Amino acid sequence: MRRRPVSVGQKYASENRSGLEKTESDKVKPQFHCDLWIYFTIQNWILDFGRPIVMIILPLEWFPLNKPSAGDYFHMAYNVITPFLLLKLIERSPTALPRSAVYISIITFVMGASIHLVGDSINHRLILSGYQLHLSVRENPIIKDLKPASLIDSFELLYYYDEHLGHLMWYIPFFIILFLYFTGCFTHVKEQKQMPLTGWILLGPSALYYWYLVTEGQIFILYVFTFFAMAATVIQQRQKGFVLDSNGVFLFYNFILTLGLVGVWVAYLWNDEVLRKKYPGVIYVPEPWSFYTLYIKDSH
């Protein structure tokens, strides 16, 4: 028998049905990105928070001062793994996000983290030589008597690259990417899904890490600004009948819990005269490692 020709309308209808089937199959997939959030939490704690700890614990003979330390290798791994995870997170966004903004943010993030890698590496070697983090560069005993005096300017430049420029180029694009992803984490009220148990378990260690990021990175203003932008987005989307999905809830609760932890930290050290001298001004958020060199390091 001769096959009947397929009309354009029938072909379009068939393709449309297959597209709908794919859409329906996509909906049944779990929305909460458990794997990515676990990867983020583990690598943040090991490669970022654990980096200076490894440098202190491991014997100095294994990593001479003129060679990269174990912490430096941790930082190198962080500079590769974190952008990859951020790109995977963006790929899973329910909505299309501006690619140019994502690419520029990723590139700037890698550049800023790499600048910080160099500055932080030298900074931790200075700590092993007696550098005190709770003092300014010019007030440090191993720096203030250097000759010629112009060397002190070079160390201040190093501090600027490490603690200011490196942090800004590292953290601003990082939070831009998180915010861009957050703007796509909204769903219709009737399709709302609750955060699973895994998300609640990850919330504690994840928020505790972000407390460390905000305090040690001195990015409280950036963090608060991002939180207010997220809160404003939630209010705007609610007016349109949309609510956060499970991933958006996880991010939003992370920010709320982190702000609470930062508040407790600041309240605990509010009357510390030594740290007040290093962190003057209205925004007073001491760094954990400054607290370590001031009160813990010499006690062991």
HELIX and SHEET records of a PDB file:
HELIX    1   1 VAL A    8  LYS A   27  1                                  20    
HELIX    2   2 CYS A   34  GLN A   43  1                                  10    
HELIX    3   3 ASN A   44  PHE A   49  3                                   6    
HELIX    4   4 GLY A   50  ILE A   57  1                                   8    
HELIX    5   5 LEU A   60  TRP A   62  5                                   3    
HELIX    6   6 ALA A   70  GLU A   91  1                                  22    
HELIX    7   7 ARG A   99  LEU A  128  1                                  30    
HELIX    8   8 SER A  150  TYR A  160  1                                  11    
HELIX    9   9 TYR A  161  LEU A  165  3                                   5    
HELIX   10  10 GLY A  166  THR A  183  1                                  18    
HELIX   11  11 VAL A  189  GLU A  191  5                                   3    
HELIX   12  12 LEU A  197  GLY A  217  1                                  21    
HELIX   13  13 PHE A  220  GLN A  239  1                                  20    
HELIX   14  14 SER A  246  TYR A  268  1                                  23    
HELIX   15  15 GLU A  273  LYS A  278  1                                   6    
HELIX   16  16 PRO A  288  PHE A  291  1                                   4    
HELIX   17  17 TYR A  292  ILE A  296  3                                   5    
HELIX   18  18 LYS A  297  SER A  299  5                                   3    
SHEET    1   A 2 PHE A 186  HIS A 188  0                                        
SHEET    2   A 2 PHE A 242  LEU A 244 -1                                        
END                                                                             
